[in-house]
Amino acid sequence: MPMQLGPSAALAMTLAHIGATLASAVVLAKGEEALWLLADWLRPLVRLAAPVSAAVAPFPSLTAANSPLRPQPRRNLRADSRRGPPAPTPTNV
C-alpha cells in the first residue's frame, strides 16, 4: 500500500526534484569548462618530460635469400577422409 504524503511534503519533494534538475543542468553546462580550468591550474605542478630524438640505425634490406620468413607447409597433409554427414539417400515413396 503506497504511503500518502501530506500537501507540504509533496510540495517539498517537488521543489527538491526541480532543484536537482537545475543543479544537473548547471553541472552539464559548465562541467567541461570547470575541468579545463582545473587542468590549467594543475598544469604547473606537473613537469612533462621533453621528447627525445634517438638516432635509428638503417634496417638492412631483406631478400628472399636472407629473409627470416619461410613458407609454411600446408597444414592438412593427410588425404581427405570419408568423415562427415551422411550423403542424402533417395526415399522411395
C-alpha positions as CSV (number, residue, x, y, z in Angstrom):
1,M,0.0,0.0,0.0
2,P,1.6,3.3,-1.0
3,M,2.3,5.9,1.6
4,Q,0.2,9.1,1.4
5,L,2.2,12.3,1.7
6,G,0.7,15.5,3.1
7,P,0.5,18.6,0.9
8,S,3.6,20.2,2.5
9,A,5.7,17.0,2.0
10,A,4.5,16.7,-1.6
11,L,5.4,20.3,-2.3
12,A,8.9,19.9,-0.7
13,M,9.5,16.8,-2.8
14,T,8.5,18.6,-6.0
15,L,10.8,21.6,-5.1
16,A,13.7,19.2,-4.3
17,H,13.3,17.5,-7.7
18,I,13.2,20.8,-9.5
19,G,16.3,21.9,-7.7
20,A,18.1,18.7,-8.5
21,T,17.2,19.1,-12.2
22,L,18.5,22.7,-12.3
23,A,21.7,21.6,-10.5
24,S,22.2,18.8,-13.0
25,A,21.7,21.3,-15.9
26,V,24.3,23.6,-14.5
27,V,26.8,20.8,-14.0
28,L,26.3,19.6,-17.5
29,A,26.6,23.1,-19.0
30,K,29.6,24.2,-17.0
31,G,31.3,21.0,-16.1
32,E,33.7,20.8,-19.0
33,E,34.8,24.4,-18.6
34,A,35.4,23.7,-14.9
35,L,37.6,20.7,-15.8
36,W,39.7,22.7,-18.2
37,L,40.2,25.5,-15.6
38,L,41.2,22.8,-13.1
39,A,43.7,21.3,-15.6
40,D,45.2,24.8,-16.3
41,W,45.6,25.4,-12.6
42,L,47.3,22.0,-12.0
43,R,49.5,22.1,-15.1
44,P,52.4,24.0,-13.4
45,L,52.6,21.2,-10.8
46,V,53.3,18.6,-13.4
47,R,56.5,18.7,-15.4
48,L,56.3,16.5,-18.5
49,A,59.5,15.0,-20.0
50,A,60.8,16.6,-23.1
51,P,60.6,14.5,-26.2
52,V,63.9,12.7,-27.0
53,S,65.0,12.0,-30.6
54,A,67.1,8.9,-30.9
55,A,69.3,8.0,-33.9
56,V,67.9,5.0,-35.6
57,A,70.2,2.6,-37.5
58,P,69.2,1.8,-41.0
59,F,67.4,-1.5,-41.4
60,P,69.1,-3.9,-43.8
61,S,67.1,-4.7,-46.8
62,L,65.7,-8.2,-47.0
63,T,65.8,-10.5,-50.0
64,A,64.4,-14.0,-50.4
65,A,67.7,-15.5,-49.6
66,N,68.2,-13.8,-46.2
67,S,64.5,-13.5,-45.2
68,P,63.7,-14.8,-41.8
69,L,60.2,-15.8,-43.1
70,R,60.0,-19.2,-44.6
71,P,57.0,-20.6,-46.4
72,Q,55.0,-22.9,-44.2
73,P,53.9,-26.3,-45.3
74,R,50.2,-27.0,-45.8
75,R,48.6,-27.7,-42.5
76,N,46.3,-30.5,-43.7
77,L,48.8,-33.0,-45.1
78,R,46.6,-36.1,-44.9
79,A,44.2,-37.2,-47.6
80,D,40.6,-36.4,-47.4
81,S,38.6,-38.8,-45.4
82,R,35.0,-40.1,-45.6
83,R,34.1,-38.4,-42.3
84,G,31.1,-36.1,-42.3
85,P,27.4,-36.1,-42.5
86,P,25.9,-39.0,-44.4
87,A,25.1,-38.5,-48.1
88,P,21.4,-37.9,-48.8
89,T,19.6,-41.1,-49.8
90,P,16.7,-41.2,-52.1
91,T,13.5,-42.1,-50.4
92,N,11.0,-44.5,-52.0
93,V,7.5,-43.3,-51.7
